[in-house]
Amino acid sequence: MSEKLQKVLARAGLGSRRKMETVIQEGRVSLDGKVVGLGERVSEEQVIRVDGHIVKNKTPENTICRILAYNKPEGEICTRSDEEGRSTVFERLPRLKGARWISIGRLDINTSGLLLFTTDGEFANKMMHPSQEIEREYAVRVFGEVTEAILNRLRMGVQLEDGEAKFLDIKESGGEGINRWFHVVLTEGRTREVRRLWESQGLQVSRLMRVRYGNIILNNQLPQGGWQELNLKEVNYLRKLVDMPKETESKVRVDESKFTNPQARIRRAVKKHAQHRKANERRRSKTRTRS
């Protein structure tokens, strides 16, 4: 059985199918040592290389779609590495053999909360596509006087530099004076969209946290920097949203409760990572001083 080459590359997490089509057209992909063009099909036995690096070709039947919910702290960036040495969201995630974690969307450095990761590149690309219109909910603390007229404009839609945007729902959720909390819902993932919507009304966002993606809600017992793998039911809920077939297996143990408290285990991992990070920062600081 063979599949389109760009589909296999997308499933491996290298990018969307459209991006992989561009990579193929640029002559960066080879099959069994021979550079190939767009339209090529590939079987499981063939050796695929992108820029000289071997890409593992796993069929959908042999690949388990795993999904993590991660509680991102402020100050972390959503890239695999950073030239400035800043912390990235990938540093705390569990290590994998023969696969890698792919982030489903991003949160900016000053935004915290729920971030999803998966091992299935095709699933990740479908989840991020604007046509899916999957709800994201944010808790936001706003500085300034929020009037009913402002809330109505944000519900109806305002013009931003990259087009019209609006909140599907806005609910007040506490606060005093000119510091008030709201929960807002939208279905897009444009850069800094929540902040820009409030700023369009002359207001400042002082805190922003994503608390829901679809019906996956951020576990309030999950510490910042901690992760939790979704169970089979939750995985299949998300796959159904993007019209992908159900999974029949999961890496999550059904009898997890019989083992060591998972929350305590996560907290220990978060603490260990923080200590390791501080040690690295001290070493970098000493190196700069000597130079």
Disulfide bonds with the S-S distance in Angstrom:
none
